[in-house]
Amino acid sequence: MSKPTEKSQVTDRDTLFQAEQRSHDFDFDANTAGVFDDMVQRSVPFYEEIQRMTCELAKDFSVPGTNLYDIGCATGTSLEMLDPLLDRSVAFVGVDNSGDMLEKARQKLRVVAEHRRLELVNSDIHANFRIENASVVMMILTLQFIRPLHREDLLRRINEALSENGCLLLIEKVTGPYSLLNRLFIDHYYDFKRRSGYSELEISRKRESLENVLIPYHIQENRELLFKTGFTQIEEFFRWYNFCGIVAVK
């Protein structure tokens, strides 16, 4: 087992939605990349625990000599955390459509690249980027940003590329069939964001910017889609109101 890499410093504090000009649809540009690590820490409940659990499950399913894919890898936090846990013959492939995010990932993973095969791919997730020899694929808060029309095709391609008993690890925002409970869960989520230091204005502006970009499915819709695309064992391993972690085994 390799020694833990030195953790990267948290980037600048997220103040993107304090600015009047941030009223357009959310995107992963240089401004977002510069504050992304702080943003997810303050916007995703139990973010560190989610990462820890995801890494534990990735370790359970990873096979020496195969590839581990992080689709929507952002600044590379998950790959950095995984490095000391996995056999060095497991190659890391990070995929993201934001060159700015990948530049942050290259900086964060420079030590990892010295002792492990690491590839960072700048690709639109809707495109047919190559997935091969995979024992683990991770999509952490990524599938929700993919247009619904393309989700089935992507999940099918992932399933086909996974080795037998390989797994897909998903973290998603979800909705449910009951409007009352959906509203309560969202209210409690906004309470979490207030506790994290976001103002009412910031919460409102970010919600508006995500409306046409982040499209959550019902938890049952995700389960049905995973079964439909070839996964045989599907289980929730994390749930906090409207956030969910799912492991799906081929």
C-alpha contacts under 8 A as a table, 3 or more apart, distances in Angstrom:
res1	aa1	res2	aa2	distance
1	M	84	P	6.25
1	M	85	L	6.51
1	M	86	L	6.87
1	M	87	D	6.46
1	M	88	R	7.86
2	S	83	D	7.45
2	S	84	P	4.93
2	S	85	L	7.31
2	S	86	L	7.99
2	S	87	D	7.97
2	S	88	R	7.68
3	K	84	P	5.59
4	P	83	D	7.26
4	P	84	P	4.89
5	T	80	E	7.34
5	T	83	D	7.65
5	T	84	P	7.11
5	T	111	V	7.02
5	T	112	V	7.36
7	K	80	E	7.91
8	S	108	K	6.04
10	V	37	D	6.10
10	V	38	D	6.35
11	T	34	G	6.32
11	T	35	V	5.48
11	T	36	F	7.32
11	T	37	D	6.08
11	T	38	D	6.27
12	D	34	G	6.46
12	D	35	V	5.04
12	D	38	D	6.87
13	R	35	V	5.81
13	R	38	D	5.73
13	R	39	M	7.48
14	D	35	V	5.12
14	D	36	F	7.31
14	D	38	D	6.03
14	D	39	M	5.55
15	T	18	Q	5.48
15	T	19	A	7.50
16	L	19	A	6.05
16	L	22	R	6.78
16	L	31	N	7.57
16	L	32	T	7.51
17	F	20	E	7.39
17	F	22	R	5.77
17	F	23	S	7.93
17	F	201	L	7.65
17	F	202	E	4.92
17	F	203	I	7.93
17	F	205	R	6.15
17	F	206	K	6.43
18	Q	22	R	7.79
18	Q	201	L	7.22
18	Q	202	E	5.81
19	A	22	R	5.75
20	E	23	S	6.87
21	Q	24	H	7.82
22	R	205	R	7.67
23	S	205	R	6.53
23	S	208	E	7.58
23	S	209	S	6.26
24	H	209	S	5.69
25	D	208	E	7.64
25	D	209	S	4.29
25	D	210	L	6.14
25	D	211	E	7.71
25	D	212	N	6.97
25	D	213	V	6.88
26	F	206	K	7.59
26	F	209	S	4.90
26	F	210	L	5.51
26	F	213	V	6.79
27	D	32	T	7.37
28	F	31	N	7.69
28	F	32	T	5.38
28	F	33	A	6.36
28	F	98	S	6.13
28	F	100	D	7.71
28	F	101	M	7.29
29	D	32	T	5.34
29	D	33	A	6.14
29	D	98	S	6.74
29	D	100	D	6.22
29	D	101	M	7.65
30	A	33	A	4.97
30	A	34	G	6.07
30	A	100	D	5.20
30	A	101	M	7.38
31	N	34	G	5.28
31	N	35	V	6.90
32	T	35	V	5.52
32	T	36	F	5.57
33	A	36	F	4.99
33	A	37	D	7.97
33	A	74	A	7.86
33	A	75	T	7.36
33	A	100	D	6.04
33	A	101	M	5.19
33	A	104	K	7.21
34	G	37	D	7.99
35	V	38	D	5.57
35	V	39	M	6.09
36	F	39	M	4.82
36	F	40	V	6.21
36	F	75	T	7.65
37	D	40	V	5.56
37	D	41	Q	6.33
37	D	75	T	7.54
38	D	41	Q	5.18
38	D	42	R	6.23
39	M	42	R	5.33
39	M	43	S	5.80
40	V	43	S	4.89
40	V	44	V	5.40
40	V	47	Y	7.15
41	Q	44	V	5.94
41	Q	45	P	7.70
41	Q	47	Y	5.92
41	Q	48	E	7.62
42	R	45	P	7.51
42	R	193	K	6.71
42	R	196	S	5.35
42	R	197	G	7.85
43	S	192	F	7.90
43	S	193	K	6.05
43	S	196	S	7.52
44	V	47	Y	5.35
45	P	192	F	7.37
45	P	240	W	7.40
45	P	243	F	7.98
46	F	49	E	5.22
46	F	50	I	6.07
47	Y	50	I	5.05
47	Y	51	Q	6.21
48	E	51	Q	5.09
48	E	52	R	6.16
49	E	52	R	4.94
49	E	53	M	6.07
50	I	53	M	5.19
50	I	54	T	6.04
50	I	238	F	7.47
50	I	245	G	7.78
51	Q	54	T	5.10
51	Q	55	C	6.11
51	Q	78	S	6.60
51	Q	81	M	7.97
52	R	55	C	5.18
52	R	56	E	6.20
53	M	56	E	5.06
53	M	57	L	6.31
54	T	57	L	5.26
54	T	58	A	6.08
54	T	169	L	6.96
55	C	58	A	4.92
55	C	59	K	6.11
55	C	78	S	7.38
55	C	81	M	7.20
55	C	82	L	5.77
55	C	85	L	7.95
56	E	59	K	5.16
56	E	60	D	6.39
57	L	60	D	4.92
57	L	61	F	6.44
58	A	61	F	5.34
58	A	62	S	5.81
58	A	136	V	6.31
58	A	169	L	7.79
59	K	62	S	5.31
59	K	82	L	7.88
59	K	85	L	6.66
59	K	86	L	6.13
61	F	135	S	6.58
61	F	136	V	6.49
61	F	165	N	7.65
61	F	166	G	6.19
61	F	167	C	6.60
62	S	66	T	7.51
62	S	68	L	7.28
62	S	86	L	7.54
62	S	90	V	7.47
62	S	135	S	5.36
62	S	136	V	5.87
62	S	166	G	7.58
63	V	66	T	5.79
63	V	90	V	6.94
63	V	135	S	6.05
64	P	87	D	6.14
64	P	88	R	7.71
64	P	89	S	5.39
64	P	90	V	5.24
65	G	89	S	5.00
65	G	90	V	5.22
65	G	91	A	7.30
66	T	89	S	7.36
66	T	90	V	5.29
66	T	91	A	6.43
66	T	133	N	5.48
66	T	134	A	5.62
66	T	135	S	6.05
67	N	90	V	5.59
67	N	91	A	4.72
67	N	92	F	5.96
67	N	93	V	6.96
67	N	132	E	7.39
67	N	133	N	5.74
67	N	134	A	4.58
67	N	135	S	6.24
67	N	136	V	7.16
68	L	90	V	6.72
68	L	91	A	6.08
68	L	92	F	5.08
68	L	93	V	6.10
68	L	134	A	5.76
68	L	135	S	6.23
68	L	136	V	4.93
68	L	137	V	5.82
68	L	138	M	7.88
69	Y	92	F	6.10
69	Y	93	V	4.74
69	Y	94	G	5.84
69	Y	95	V	7.45
69	Y	131	I	7.99
69	Y	134	A	7.12
69	Y	136	V	6.38
69	Y	137	V	4.66
69	Y	138	M	6.09
70	D	73	C	5.14
70	D	78	S	7.85
70	D	79	L	7.51
70	D	92	F	7.75
70	D	93	V	6.27
70	D	94	G	4.83
70	D	95	V	6.20
70	D	137	V	5.94
70	D	138	M	4.73
70	D	139	M	6.08
70	D	140	I	7.92
71	I	94	G	6.07
71	I	95	V	4.80
71	I	96	D	6.42
71	I	125	I	7.68
71	I	137	V	7.25
71	I	138	M	6.09
71	I	139	M	5.23
71	I	140	I	7.73
71	I	142	T	7.24
72	G	94	G	7.25
72	G	95	V	5.55
72	G	96	D	4.68
72	G	97	N	7.50
72	G	125	I	7.78
72	G	139	M	6.31
72	G	140	I	7.05
72	G	141	L	7.90
72	G	142	T	5.63
73	C	76	G	5.41
73	C	77	T	7.68
73	C	78	S	7.39
73	C	79	L	7.94
73	C	94	G	5.34
73	C	95	V	5.76
73	C	96	D	5.82
73	C	102	L	7.95
73	C	139	M	7.80
73	C	140	I	7.73
74	A	77	T	7.69
74	A	96	D	6.31
74	A	98	S	7.67
74	A	101	M	5.07
74	A	102	L	6.41
74	A	105	A	6.89
75	T	101	M	5.19
75	T	102	L	6.07
75	T	103	E	7.65
75	T	104	K	5.14
75	T	105	A	4.14
75	T	106	R	7.95
75	T	108	K	7.30
76	G	79	L	5.39
76	G	80	E	6.16
76	G	94	G	7.44
76	G	102	L	7.67
76	G	104	K	7.58
76	G	105	A	4.56
76	G	106	R	7.79
76	G	108	K	6.73
76	G	109	L	6.91
77	T	80	E	5.12
77	T	81	M	6.27
77	T	105	A	7.65
77	T	108	K	7.75
78	S	81	M	5.15
78	S	82	L	6.14
79	L	82	L	4.99
79	L	83	D	6.14
79	L	92	F	7.25
79	L	94	G	7.93
79	L	109	L	7.80
80	E	83	D	5.47
80	E	108	K	7.35
80	E	109	L	6.24
80	E	112	V	7.20
81	M	84	P	6.92
81	M	85	L	7.76
82	L	85	L	5.33
82	L	86	L	6.42
83	D	86	L	5.85
83	D	88	R	7.89
83	D	112	V	6.81
86	L	90	V	6.89
87	D	90	V	5.79
88	R	91	A	7.28
88	R	115	H	7.30
88	R	116	R	5.68
89	S	116	R	7.10
89	S	117	R	7.80
90	V	116	R	7.65
90	V	117	R	7.73
91	A	116	R	6.44
91	A	117	R	4.96
91	A	118	L	5.98
92	F	116	R	7.62
92	F	117	R	6.35
92	F	118	L	4.83
92	F	119	E	6.32
93	V	118	L	5.91
93	V	119	E	4.80
93	V	120	L	5.81
93	V	121	V	7.27
94	G	118	L	7.87
94	G	119	E	6.26
94	G	120	L	4.69
94	G	121	V	6.05
95	V	120	L	5.88
95	V	121	V	4.70
95	V	122	N	6.07
95	V	123	S	6.53
95	V	125	I	7.75
96	D	99	G	7.45
96	D	101	M	7.43
96	D	102	L	6.84
96	D	120	L	7.86
96	D	121	V	6.42
96	D	122	N	5.35
96	D	123	S	5.83
96	D	124	D	6.94
96	D	125	I	7.01
97	N	122	N	5.25
97	N	123	S	4.72
97	N	124	D	4.67
97	N	125	I	6.53
98	S	101	M	5.27
98	S	102	L	6.41
98	S	122	N	6.69
98	S	123	S	7.92
99	G	102	L	5.01
99	G	103	E	6.17
99	G	122	N	6.19
100	D	103	E	5.20
100	D	104	K	6.62
101	M	104	K	5.24
101	M	105	A	6.31
102	L	105	A	4.73
102	L	106	R	6.10
102	L	120	L	6.93
102	L	122	N	7.30
103	E	106	R	5.11
103	E	107	Q	6.49
104	K	107	Q	5.26
104	K	108	K	6.25
105	A	108	K	5.00
105	A	109	L	5.89
106	R	109	L	5.20
106	R	110	R	5.80
106	R	120	L	7.80
107	Q	110	R	5.44
108	K	111	V	7.71
109	L	112	V	5.04
109	L	113	A	6.22
110	R	113	A	5.21
110	R	114	E	6.79
111	V	114	E	5.33
111	V	115	H	7.47
112	V	115	H	5.86
112	V	116	R	5.97
112	V	118	L	7.66
113	A	116	R	5.28
113	A	117	R	6.27
113	A	118	L	5.63
123	S	127	A	6.90
123	S	129	F	6.83
124	D	127	A	5.30
125	I	128	N	7.63
125	I	129	F	7.52
125	I	146	I	7.49
126	H	146	I	7.29
126	H	150	H	6.56
126	H	154	L	7.54
131	I	134	A	7.10
131	I	157	R	7.65
131	I	158	I	6.92
131	I	161	A	5.89
132	E	161	A	5.14
132	E	162	L	7.31
133	N	161	A	6.33
133	N	162	L	6.55
133	N	163	S	6.68
134	A	137	V	6.94
134	A	161	A	6.05
134	A	162	L	4.80
134	A	163	S	6.04
134	A	166	G	7.29
135	S	162	L	5.48
135	S	163	S	5.42
135	S	164	E	7.99
135	S	165	N	7.76
135	S	166	G	4.53
135	S	167	C	6.49
136	V	162	L	7.11
136	V	166	G	5.75
136	V	167	C	5.10
136	V	168	L	5.96
136	V	169	L	7.64
137	V	158	I	7.45
137	V	162	L	7.95
137	V	167	C	6.43
137	V	168	L	4.81
137	V	169	L	6.29
138	M	168	L	5.74
138	M	169	L	4.69
138	M	170	L	6.17
139	M	142	T	5.33
139	M	143	L	6.55
139	M	168	L	7.60
139	M	169	L	6.12
139	M	170	L	5.00
139	M	171	I	6.53
140	I	143	L	7.76
140	I	169	L	7.50
140	I	170	L	5.62
140	I	171	I	4.68
140	I	172	E	7.00
141	L	144	Q	6.43
141	L	145	F	7.78
141	L	170	L	7.29
141	L	171	I	5.13
141	L	172	E	5.06
141	L	173	K	7.25
142	T	145	F	5.55
142	T	146	I	7.02
142	T	171	I	7.65
142	T	172	E	7.33
143	L	146	I	5.24
143	L	151	R	7.21
143	L	170	L	7.79
143	L	172	E	7.09
144	Q	147	R	7.84
144	Q	172	E	6.37
144	Q	173	K	7.09
144	Q	214	L	5.51
144	Q	215	I	5.39
144	Q	216	P	5.35
144	Q	217	Y	7.56
145	F	213	V	5.99
145	F	214	L	4.83
145	F	215	I	6.38
146	I	150	H	6.81
146	I	151	R	6.47
146	I	214	L	7.88
146	I	215	I	7.93
147	R	150	H	5.65
147	R	151	R	6.66
147	R	215	I	7.69
148	P	151	R	5.25
148	P	152	E	7.77
148	P	215	I	7.78
149	L	152	E	7.28
150	H	153	D	5.52
150	H	154	L	6.31
151	R	154	L	5.23
151	R	155	L	6.16
152	E	155	L	5.25
152	E	156	R	6.08
152	E	225	L	6.66
152	E	229	T	6.75
153	D	156	R	5.14
153	D	157	R	6.22
154	L	157	R	5.12
154	L	158	I	6.22
155	L	158	I	5.02
155	L	159	N	6.14
155	L	226	L	7.14
155	L	229	T	6.17
156	R	159	N	5.06
156	R	160	E	6.17
156	R	229	T	4.75
156	R	230	G	6.88
157	R	160	E	5.13
157	R	161	A	6.21
158	I	161	A	5.17
158	I	162	L	6.25
158	I	168	L	7.92
159	N	162	L	5.29
159	N	229	T	6.91
159	N	230	G	6.30
159	N	231	F	6.87
159	N	250	K	6.45
162	L	165	N	7.84
162	L	166	G	5.35
162	L	167	C	7.16
162	L	250	K	7.10
163	S	166	G	5.08
163	S	250	K	7.66
164	E	250	K	6.06
165	N	249	V	5.80
165	N	250	K	5.09
166	G	249	V	5.81
166	G	250	K	5.60
167	C	247	V	6.73
167	C	248	A	5.50
167	C	249	V	4.37
167	C	250	K	6.09
168	L	247	V	5.87
168	L	248	A	5.13
168	L	249	V	6.45
169	L	245	G	7.39
169	L	246	I	5.92
169	L	247	V	4.77
169	L	248	A	6.51
170	L	245	G	5.63
170	L	246	I	5.05
170	L	247	V	6.40
171	I	243	F	7.33
171	I	244	C	5.69
171	I	245	G	4.42
171	I	246	I	6.39
172	E	216	P	7.46
172	E	243	F	5.83
172	E	244	C	5.36
172	E	245	G	6.47
173	K	216	P	5.83
173	K	217	Y	7.79
173	K	242	N	5.50
173	K	243	F	4.49
173	K	244	C	6.18
174	V	216	P	5.11
174	V	217	Y	5.38
174	V	218	H	5.39
174	V	219	I	5.83
174	V	242	N	5.21
174	V	243	F	6.04
174	V	244	C	6.75
175	T	182	N	6.37
175	T	216	P	6.41
175	T	217	Y	5.96
175	T	218	H	4.58
175	T	219	I	6.60
175	T	242	N	6.24
176	G	179	S	7.51
176	G	181	L	7.58
176	G	182	N	6.22
176	G	218	H	5.11
176	G	219	I	6.64
177	P	182	N	7.91
177	P	218	H	7.14
178	Y	181	L	5.52
178	Y	182	N	6.17
179	S	182	N	5.00
179	S	183	R	6.11
180	L	183	R	5.27
180	L	184	L	6.32
181	L	184	L	5.02
181	L	185	F	6.00
182	N	185	F	5.21
182	N	186	I	6.18
182	N	242	N	7.70
183	R	186	I	5.19
183	R	187	D	6.12
184	L	187	D	5.02
184	L	188	H	6.25
185	F	188	H	5.19
185	F	189	Y	6.20
185	F	241	Y	5.22
185	F	242	N	6.10
186	I	189	Y	4.90
186	I	190	Y	6.25
186	I	241	Y	7.77
186	I	242	N	7.06
187	D	190	Y	5.20
187	D	191	D	6.33
188	H	191	D	4.90
188	H	192	F	6.34
188	H	241	Y	7.89
189	Y	192	F	4.99
189	Y	193	K	6.46
189	Y	241	Y	7.57
189	Y	242	N	7.83
190	Y	193	K	4.94
190	Y	194	R	6.23
190	Y	203	I	7.35
191	D	194	R	5.04
191	D	195	R	6.27
192	F	195	R	5.08
192	F	196	S	6.25
193	K	196	S	4.84
193	K	197	G	6.56
193	K	198	Y	5.70
193	K	203	I	7.51
194	R	197	G	5.22
194	R	198	Y	5.01
194	R	199	S	6.33
194	R	200	E	7.57
195	R	198	Y	7.36
198	Y	202	E	6.01
198	Y	203	I	6.49
199	S	202	E	5.15
199	S	203	I	6.24
200	E	203	I	5.15
200	E	204	S	6.10
201	L	204	S	5.16
201	L	205	R	6.07
202	E	205	R	5.20
202	E	206	K	6.06
203	I	206	K	5.38
203	I	207	R	6.13
204	S	207	R	5.18
204	S	208	E	6.32
205	R	208	E	5.16
205	R	209	S	6.21
206	K	209	S	4.99
206	K	210	L	6.22
207	R	210	L	5.32
207	R	211	E	6.32
208	E	211	E	5.35
209	S	212	N	7.30
209	S	213	V	7.61
210	L	213	V	5.02
210	L	214	L	5.46
211	E	214	L	6.21
211	E	215	I	7.57
212	N	215	I	7.26
217	Y	220	Q	7.97
217	Y	221	E	5.97
217	Y	222	N	6.38
218	H	221	E	5.07
218	H	222	N	6.53
219	I	222	N	5.24
219	I	223	R	6.37
220	Q	223	R	4.98
220	Q	224	E	6.09
221	E	224	E	5.15
221	E	225	L	6.08
222	N	225	L	5.09
222	N	226	L	6.16
223	R	226	L	5.17
223	R	227	F	6.28
223	R	234	I	7.01
224	E	227	F	5.18
224	E	228	K	6.00
225	L	228	K	4.98
225	L	229	T	6.21
226	L	229	T	5.24
226	L	230	G	6.60
226	L	231	F	5.60
226	L	234	I	7.70
226	L	248	A	7.27
227	F	230	G	5.41
227	F	231	F	4.98
227	F	232	T	6.20
227	F	234	I	7.87
228	K	231	F	7.35
230	G	250	K	6.66
231	F	234	I	7.16
231	F	248	A	6.04
231	F	249	V	5.56
231	F	250	K	4.55
232	T	248	A	7.28
232	T	249	V	6.00
232	T	250	K	5.67
233	Q	248	A	5.63
233	Q	249	V	5.08
233	Q	250	K	7.07
234	I	246	I	6.94
234	I	247	V	5.79
234	I	248	A	4.41
234	I	249	V	6.46
235	E	246	I	5.64
235	E	247	V	5.53
235	E	248	A	6.63
236	E	239	R	7.26
236	E	244	C	6.97
236	E	245	G	5.60
236	E	246	I	4.41
236	E	247	V	6.39
237	F	244	C	7.74
237	F	245	G	5.41
237	F	246	I	5.76
237	F	247	V	6.84
238	F	243	F	7.88
238	F	244	C	5.46
238	F	245	G	4.60
238	F	246	I	7.15
239	R	242	N	7.40
239	R	243	F	5.71
239	R	244	C	4.54
239	R	245	G	6.38
240	W	243	F	5.15
240	W	244	C	6.54
241	Y	244	C	7.94
